[in-house]
Structures are given as structure tokens and as C-alpha cells.
Amino acid sequence: MAAAPDLSPDVSIVVPVFDEEGAAPALAREIAAAFAGRRHEILFVDDASGDGTRAALEGLRGEIPALRVLAHRRNAGQSRAVRTGVLAARAAIIVTLDGDGQNDPADAPRLADALASGPPGLGLVGGERAQRRDSANKRLASRLANAIRRRVLDDGAVDTGCGLKAFRREAFLSLPYFDHIHRYLPALMLREGYEIAFQPVNHRPRESGRSKYTNLGRLWAGLSDLQGVLWLKRRARDPGGVDEA
């Protein structure tokens, strides 16, 4: 008897969303179009939205067979939503996008391909927004935060806040989890001995909804997180590889 074909996806696209009723349906359709012809699954993780985000996404499941909708019972933040999606994902390669529609899904297959065709030690291919479509204040705050983080952590990332990333599922799950981890994936991947790479990606204006972060709030959280990640980096010990006797 012939073996059953392997129908597991080659890539899982994980999208955390919170109060994105206006953006999420169109984004789901764009992702499906970008990955048409590939074995994929699309996981939207609703972080206990107070609007109609979940219902709008559930209404698309007949239209987009690859779509899965997960929902938190309580709001737990973007990093937890990403982790929820990764834990539920069935593919070895994960692609993440922000749920506000500002990341361009057309760039996502390219990052996934770069990761899949890279060396086994390549753990992450991150997007770098070539031209930010945000306010001047937000761009300035982000540039300052990235400069401080890059100098302290020496991870070579100029735009770690870009939500469009491709990474290996096993690599992500090997990292120590904490809130806001999604902003420190390059440094933490390096800490675990993985290689990282970056590619320029498109960035689009927000068409609906509003940002869930303020510059001051992000800065305050970032300073605390930076101390923690620096501590983790200093406490890491590299075994230089593992051999089985």
C-alpha cells in the first residue's frame, strides 16, 4: 500500500492581532494570495480583541481554507500571541507579520525562501523596513531605540521592531520566553548560536485602527527589557556543539 502523502505545510504564517477588525480580513486575503501554490497555513491569533476582529476572521475560513483562528481568553500582549501561534504551528519555518497591515505580505515568501535555502545554522531572516510609513516622531523614537539596543547588544539589527520575520520554529522555542521577546529575537538567536540575516522589505501606511503603543510607553518598557536581555546574554555559555557518543 502506498504511503499517504505528506500534507503538512512547508511554512506557517503567524499574525498577532488586537482590535484590528478593519485590517485583518484584507491582510488574511493578501497573505493567502502571496503564498498561493505553496503548502502553507495562516494562523491569526486574536489577543482578546474588544471589537469584531475574531468574528471577521472566522467568517473567512470558508474562503481561505488555510486559515486558522486562535483566540486568547485574556489579553496577553503581542509576544504571547506570537508564541501561541508558533506553538500551534505545524511547519518548521515560521513567518510573522504585524496585524495592522503595514507589513507587505508580498515580501513574506522571499524571507521564507531565504531561510529555507540558507545554511542549517541560519535561525532567522529579519525584515528591515526600507522606508518607514509612520509619523516623524515614531520614526525618530524607533531610530534612537534601535541605535541604543544595537550598541548594547551588538546584534547588528537596525530595525528589530519590524514585525516581518522568518525563523525556524525549533530555534524560536529554544529561546527564553518573556513579554516583548519579539523585539529581541536577533540578539537571542545569536545567544543560542544561530546565524541571522536581514533583507529590505516594504512598509505601508496604516489604513485603519490605531497603534497600540506610545513612544513613551515603548521607551520605558524597552529600557527594562534591554537590561534583562543583556543579563541573559552575559549569562550564556556556548558548548561549541554537541556530539552523541
LOMAR-888257 format. One record per atom (N, C-alpha, C, CB): x, y, z; residue in three letters. Coordinates in steps of 0.1 Angstrom, whole numbers, plus 5000, padded with zeros to 4 digits. Glycine has a CB too. Layout:
XYZALA;...
***
This chain:
500949885000MET;500050005000MET;500950125000MET;499050005012MET;500650224991ALA;501450344990ALA;501250425003ALA;501050424978ALA;502350495007ALA;502250575019ALA;501450705016ALA;503750625023ALA;500750745026ALA;499950865024ALA;500850985022ALA;499050895037ALA;500451075013PRO;501251195010PRO;501351285023PRO;500651274999PRO;502551345024ASP;502751445035ASP;502051575032ASP;504251465038ASP;500951605039LEU;500251725036LEU;500551835046LEU;498751695037LEU;501551815055SER;501951925064SER;502452045057SER;502951865074SER;502252165062PRO;502652285055PRO;504152305055PRO;502052405061PRO;504752365045ASP;506152405045ASP;506452525053ASP;506552425031ASP;505452615054VAL;505552735062VAL;504252775069VAL;506052855052VAL;504452825081SER;503352875089SER;503453025091SER;503252795103SER;502453095087ILE;502453245088ILE;501653275101ILE;501853315075ILE;502253345110VAL;501653375123VAL;501453525124VAL;502553325135VAL;500253565127VAL;499853715127VAL;499153745140VAL;498953745115VAL;499753815149PRO;499053855162PRO;498253975159PRO;500153885173PRO;496953975164VAL;496054085162VAL;495354125175VAL;495054055151VAL;495154255176PHE;494354315187PHE;493654435182PHE;495354345199PHE;492254425182ASP;491454535177ASP;491854575163ASP;491454645187ASP;491854485154GLU;492254515140GLU;491154465131GLU;493654445137GLU;489854485135GLU;488754445126GLU;488854505112GLU;487454485133GLU;489354625111GLY;489454695098GLY;490554645089GLY;489654835101GLY;491654595095ALA;492754555087ALA;492854405085ALA;494054605094ALA;492454325095ALA;492754185095ALA;492154105083ALA;492154115107ALA;490954125079PRO;490454045067PRO;491154065054PRO;488954075065PRO;491454195051ALA;492254225039ALA;493654165040ALA;492254375037ALA;494254175052LEU;495554115054LEU;495553965051LEU;496154155067LEU;494553895057ALA;494453755055ALA;494353715040ALA;493253695063ALA;493653795033ARG;493453765018ARG;494853785011ARG;492353855012ARG;495553895015GLU;496853925009GLU;497853815012GLU;497354055014GLU;497853765024ILE;498753655028ILE;498453535019ILE;498753625043ILE;497153495018ALA;496753385011ALA;497253394996ALA;495253365011ALA;497053514990ALA;497453534977ALA;499053524975ALA;497053674972ALA;499753574985ALA;501253574984ALA;501753434985ALA;501853654995ALA;501053344992PHE;501553204994PHE;500753104985PHE;501553165008PHE;500053154976ALA;499253064967ALA;500152974960ALA;498353144957ALA;499852844959GLY;500652744952GLY;501752684961GLY;501352804941GLY;501852724974ARG;502752674984ARG;501952604995ARG;503652784990ARG;502552495001ARG;501852435012ARG;502052525024ARG;502452295014ARG;501052585029HIS;501152685040HIS;499952675048HIS;501352825034HIS;500052735060GLU;498952765069GLU;499052905074GLU;498852665080GLU;497952965077ILE;497853105082ILE;497253105095ILE;497153205072ILE;497953145106LEU;497453145119LEU;497253295124LEU;498353065129LEU;496053335126PHE;495853465132PHE;495553445147PHE;494653545125PHE;496253515155VAL;496053495170VAL;495453625175VAL;497453465177VAL;494153615179ASP;493453735184ASP;493653745199ASP;491853715181ASP;494353855203ASP;494753875217ASP;493553935225ASP;495953965217ASP;492453865225ALA;491253915233ALA;490854055228ALA;491653915248ALA;490654065215SER;490154195210SER;488754235215SER;490054185194SER;488554365216GLY;487254415221GLY;486354445210GLY;487454525230GLY;486754435197ASP;485954465186ASP;485554335178ASP;486654565176ASP;485254345166GLY;484854235158GLY;485954155150GLY;483754275148GLY;487154175155THR;488254105148THR;488153955147THR;489554135155THR;487853895158ARG;487653745157ARG;486553705148ARG;487453695172ARG;485453765149ALA;484253725140ALA;484553755126ALA;483053805144ALA;485253865123ALA;485653895109ALA;486553785103ALA;486254025108ALA;487453735111LEU;488453635107LEU;487753505105LEU;489653625116LEU;486953465115GLU;486253335114GLU;485353335102GLU;485353315127GLU;484853445098GLY;483953445086GLY;484753425073GLY;483353585085GLY;486053425073LEU;486853405061LEU;487353255060LEU;488053485062LEU;487053175069ARG;487553035069ARG;487052955057ARG;487252965081ARG;485852985052GLY;485352915040GLY;486052965028GLY;483852935039GLY;486453095028GLU;487153155016GLU;488553115016GLU;486953305017GLU;489253105028ILE;490653075029ILE;490852945037ILE;491453195036ILE;490952835030PRO;491052705037PRO;492252695046PRO;491052595027PRO;493352765043ALA;494552755051ALA;494452835064ALA;495752805043ALA;493352915066LEU;493253005077LEU;492852925090LEU;492353115074LEU;493652955101ARG;493252905114ARG;493153035123ARG;494352805120ARG;492153035131VAL;491953155140VAL;492053105155VAL;490553215138VAL;493053155162LEU;493253125176LEU;492853245184LEU;494653075179LEU;492353225196ALA;491953345204ALA;492353325218ALA;490453365203ALA;492953435224HIS;493253435238HIS;492053465246HIS;494353545241HIS;491853415257ARG;490753445266ARG;490953575273ARG;490453335276ARG;492153615276ARG;492553745282ARG;493653805273ARG;492953725297ARG;493753935273ASN;494754005266ASN;496153975273ASN;494554155266ASN;497153935265ALA;498453895270ALA;499553955263ALA;498553745269ALA;499354035253GLY;500354105246GLY;500854035233GLY;501554125255GLY;501554115225GLN;501954075212GLN;502953955212GLN;502654185204GLN;503853955222SER;504853845222SER;504153715226SER;505953875232SER;503253715235ARG;502553595239ARG;501653545227ARG;501653615251ARG;501053635219ALA;500253595208ALA;501153535197ALA;499553725202ALA;502353585195VAL;503253525186VAL;503653385191VAL;504553605184VAL;503953365204ARG;504353235209ARG;503153135208ARG;504753255224ARG;501953185211THR;500753095209THR;500653045195THR;499453175213THR;500853135185GLY;500853085171GLY;501952995168GLY;500953205162GLY;503153015173VAL;504252935170VAL;504052795176VAL;505652995175VAL;503552785188LEU;503352665195LEU;502252575187LEU;502852685209LEU;501252645181ALA;500252575174ALA;500652545159ALA;498952665174ALA;501652605154ALA;502052595140ALA;502552455137ALA;503152695137ALA;502352405125ARG;502752275121ARG;504052275112ARG;501652205114ARG;504452385107ALA;505652395098ALA;506852425106ALA;505352495088ALA;508052385100ALA;509352405106ALA;509752555104ALA;510352315101ALA;509252615094ILE;509552755092ILE;508352845095ILE;509952775077ILE;508652945103ILE;507553045107ILE;507853175101ILE;507553055122ILE;506753245096VAL;506853385092VAL;505853465100VAL;506553395076VAL;506353575106THR;505453665113THR;505253795106THR;506053685128THR;504053845108LEU;503753985103LEU;502954055113LEU;502953975089LEU;503054185114ASP;502154265123ASP;500754255117ASP;502654405124ASP;499754265126GLY;498354255122GLY;497754385117GLY;497654205134GLY;498554495117ASP;497954625113ASP;497954645098ASP;498654735120ASP;498554555090GLY;498654565076GLY;499754655070GLY;497354625071GLY;500654705079GLN;501754785075GLN;502954695069GLN;502354865086GLN;503054575073ASN;504054485066ASN;503354435053ASN;504354365076ASN;504154425043ASP;503654385030ASP;503754235028ASP;504454455018ASP;502654165028PRO;502754015026PRO;503553965014PRO;501353955026PRO;503554055004ALA;504354014992ALA;505753984994ALA;504154124981ALA;506354045005ASP;507754025009ASP;507953895016ASP;508254135017ASP;506853835022ALA;507053725031ALA;507553595025ALA;505653695037ALA;507153555013PRO;507753435007PRO;509253445004PRO;506953404994PRO;509653565001ARG;511153584999ARG;511953555011ARG;511353724994ARG;511453605023LEU;512153585035LEU;512153435039LEU;511553665047LEU;510953375037ALA;510853225040ALA;511853145031ALA;509453175038ALA;511953185018ASP;512853115009ASP;514253135013ASP;512553164995ASP;514653255017ALA;515953285021ALA;516353195033ALA;516153435024ALA;515453185042LEU;515753095054LEU;515852955050LEU;514653115065LEU;514952905042ALA;514952765038ALA;516152725030ALA;513652735030ALA;516652815022SER;517852785013SER;519152815020SER;517652865000SER;519052875032GLY;520252915039GLY;520952795046GLY;519953025049GLY;522052815052PRO;522752705060PRO;521952665072PRO;524152755064PRO;522152535076PRO;521352485088PRO;521452575100PRO;521852345091PRO;522552645102GLY;522652735114GLY;521952865113GLY;524152755116GLY;521352895101LEU;520653025099LEU;519353015107LEU;520453055084LEU;519153085117GLY;517953075125GLY;516853175122GLY;518253085139GLY;517253295116LEU;516353405114LEU;516753485103LEU;516253485127LEU;515753525095VAL;515953635084VAL;514953745087VAL;515753575069VAL;515453855092GLY;514553965096GLY;514354065085GLY;515154035108GLY;513254125085GLY;512954235075GLY;513454365081GLY;511454245072GLY;513954455072GLU;514354585075GLU;513554685066GLU;515854605073GLU;512654765073ARG;511854855065ARG;512654955058ARG;510754915075ARG;512554955045ALA;513355035037ALA;512955185038ALA;513354995022ALA;511655205039GLN;511155345040GLN;509955335050GLN;510755405026GLN;510155385062ARG;509055385072ARG;507955475068ARG;509655425086ARG;506755415070ARG;505455495067ARG;504755535080ARG;504555415058ARG;505555585089ASP;505055625102ASP;505255775104ASP;505755545114ASP;504755825115SER;504955975118SER;506455995121SER;504156015130SER;506856125120ALA;508256165122ALA;508656135136ALA;508456315119ALA;507756155146ASN;508156125160ASN;508355975162ASN;506956175169ASN;507555895156LYS;507655755158LYS;508955705151LYS;506455675152LYS;509255755139ARG;510455715133ARG;511755755141ARG;510555775118ARG;511655875146LEU;512855925154LEU;512955835167LEU;512656075158LEU;511855805174ALA;511955725186ALA;512555585183ALA;510555715192ALA;512055535171SER;512455395168SER;513955395164SER;511655345156SER;514455505157ARG;515855505153ARG;516755515165ARG;516055635144ARG;516255595175LEU;517055615187LEU;517155485195LEU;516455725196LEU;515955415196ALA;515855295204ALA;516755185197ALA;514455245205ALA;516655175184ASN;517455075177ASN;518955105178ASN;517055075162ASN;519355225178ALA;520755265180ALA;521255225193ALA;520955415177ALA;520555255204ILE;520955215217ILE;520955065219ILE;519955275228ILE;519954995214ARG;519854845215ARG;521054785208ARG;518554795210ARG;521254835196ARG;522354775187ARG;523754795194ARG;522354835173ARG;523954905200ARG;525254935207ARG;525454845219ARG;525355085210ARG;524354835227VAL;524454755239VAL;524554605236VAL;523254785248VAL;523654555227LEU;523654415225LEU;524454365213LEU;522154375221LEU;524954455205ASP;525854425194ASP;525254305185ASP;527254375199ASP;524054325181ASP;523354215173ASP;523354255158ASP;521954195178ASP;523754375154GLY;523754405140GLY;522454445134GLY;524354295132GLY;521354445142ALA;520054465137ALA;519754615137ALA;518954395146ALA;519354675126VAL;519054815125VAL;517554845126VAL;519554875112VAL;516754735126ASP;515254755126ASP;514654635133ASP;514654775112ASP;514954605145THR;514454485152THR;512954495154THR;515154465165THR;512354615153GLY;510954635155GLY;510054595143GLY;510654775159GLY;510754565132CYS;509954515120CYS;509254385123CYS;510854505108CYS;507954375122GLY;507254255125GLY;507454145115GLY;505854285127GLY;507854175103LEU;508054075093LEU;509354005094LEU;507954135079LEU;509253875099LYS;510453795101LYS;510153655097LYS;510853805116LYS;511253585093ALA;511153435091ALA;512153375100ALA;511453395076ALA;511753265107PHE;512653195116PHE;512253055118PHE;512653265130PHE;513252975122ARG;512952835124ARG;512152815137ARG;514252755125ARG;511152735137ARG;510252705148ARG;511152655160ARG;509152615145ARG;511952565158GLU;512752505169GLU;513752605175GLU;513552385164GLU;514252695167ALA;515152795172ALA;514352895181ALA;515752875160ALA;513152935177PHE;512353025185PHE;511952965198PHE;511053065177PHE;511552835198LEU;511152775210LEU;512352735219LEU;510352645207LEU;513552755214SER;514652735223SER;515052855231SER;515852685215SER;514452965228LEU;514753095234LEU;514053115247LEU;514453215225LEU;514653185257PRO;513953205269PRO;512853305267PRO;514953265280PRO;511653265271TYR;510453355268TYR;510253465278TYR;509153265267TYR;509853585274PHE;509453695282PHE;508653785274PHE;510653765289PHE;507853875281ASP;507053965274ASP;507954065266ASP;506154045283ASP;507554095253HIS;508354185244HIS;509554105238HIS;508854305252HIS;509553975239ILE;510653905233ILE;510753925218ILE;510553755235ILE;509653955211HIS;509653975197HIS;510554085192HIS;508253995192HIS;510854175201ARG;511754295197ARG;513254255199ARG;511454415206ARG;513554135204TYR;514954105207TYR;515353975201TYR;515154095222TYR;514653925191LEU;514953795185LEU;516353785179LEU;513953765175LEU;516853895172PRO;518153875167PRO;519253855177PRO;518554005159PRO;519253935188ALA;520253915199ALA;520053775205ALA;520054025209ALA;518853735208LEU;518653605214LEU;518953485205LEU;517153595219LEU;518753495192MET;519153395183MET;520753385183MET;518653425169MET;521353495183LEU;522853495184LEU;523353425197LEU;523453635182LEU;522653455208ARG;522953405221ARG;522953245220ARG;522053455231ARG;521953195213GLU;521853045212GLU;522652985201GLU;520353015209GLU;523553065195GLY;524453015185GLY;523953005171GLY;524852875189GLY;522753065168TYR;522253065154TYR;522853185147TYR;520753075154TYR;522853175134GLU;523253285125GLU;521953365122GLU;523853235112GLU;522053495118ILE;520953575115ILE;521253655102ILE;520553675126ILE;520253695095ALA;520453775083ALA;519253875081ALA;520553685070ALA;519453965073PHE;518354065071PHE;518154105056PHE;518754195079PHE;516954135053GLN;516654175039GLN;515754295040GLN;515954065031GLN;515854395030PRO;514954505030PRO;513554465026PRO;515454615020PRO;512554525032VAL;511154495029VAL;510354625028VAL;510554405040VAL;509254615022ASN;508354735020ASN;507654755033ASN;507354705009ASN;507254885035HIS;506454925047HIS;505355015042HIS;507254995058HIS;504154995047ARG;502955065042ARG;502255155053ARG;501954965036ARG;501555255049PRO;500855335059PRO;499755255065PRO;500255465052PRO;499455285078ARG;498355225084ARG;497055275078ARG;498355245100ARG;496155185074GLU;494855235068GLU;493755235077GLU;494555135056GLU;493855165088SER;492655155098SER;493255135112SER;491655055094SER;492355155122GLY;492755135136GLY;493855235140GLY;493354995137GLY;494455205152ARG;495455285157ARG;496555205164ARG;494855395167ARG;497755265165SER;498855195172SER;498455165186SER;500055285171SER;498955045191LYS;498655005205LYS;499855055214LYS;498554855205LYS;500855125209TYR;501955165217TYR;502155315216TYR;503255095212TYR;502655375227THR;503055515227THR;504555515227THR;502455595239THR;505155625222ASN;506655635222ASN;507155625236ASN;507055765216ASN;506555695246LEU;507055695259LEU;506855555266LEU;506255795268LEU;505755495263GLY;505555355269GLY;506455255263GLY;504055315266GLY;506755265250ARG;507755175244ARG;509155195249ARG;507655185229ARG;509455325251LEU;510855355256LEU;510955305270LEU;511055505256LEU;509955325279TRP;510055275293TRP;510255125294TRP;508855325301TRP;509355055286ALA;509454905286ALA;510754865280ALA;508354845278ALA;511254935269GLY;512454895263GLY;513654905271GLY;512654985251GLY;513755005280LEU;514955015289LEU;514954905299LEU;514855155296LEU;513854865304SER;513854755313SER;514154625306SER;512454745320SER;513554605294ASP;513854475287ASP;515254465283ASP;512954475274ASP;515854585279LEU;517254585275LEU;518154535286LEU;517654725270LEU;517954575298GLN;518754525309GLN;518654375311GLN;518354595322GLN;517454325309GLY;517154185310GLY;517854105299GLY;515754155310GLY;517754145287VAL;518354075276VAL;519954085277VAL;517954135262VAL;520454195282LEU;521854205284LEU;522354105294LEU;522254345288LEU;521554085305TRP;521853995315TRP;521853855310TRP;520854005327TRP;520853815302LEU;520753685295LEU;521953665286LEU;519453675287LEU;522353765279LYS;523553745270LYS;524753725278LYS;523653875261LYS;524953795289ARG;526153775297ARG;526253635304ARG;526253885308ARG;525053585307ARG;524953455314ARG;524953335305ARG;523753455322ARG;525053355292ALA;525053245282ALA;526453175282ALA;524753295268ALA;526453045280ARG;527652965278ARG;527552875266ARG;528052885291ARG;528452885257ASP;528452815244ASP;529152675246ASP;528952895233ASP;528552565243PRO;529252435244PRO;530052405232PRO;528252325247PRO;529952485221GLY;530752465209GLY;530152355201GLY;532152445213GLY;528952305203GLY;528352195196GLY;528152075205GLY;529352155184GLY;527451985200VAL;527051865208VAL;527351735200VAL;525651865212VAL;528051645205ASP;528351515199ASP;527751405207ASP;529951485198ASP;527151305200GLU;526551195207GLU;527451075207GLU;525151155200GLU;527851025219ALA;528750915220ALA;528150785216ALA;529350905234ALA;
***
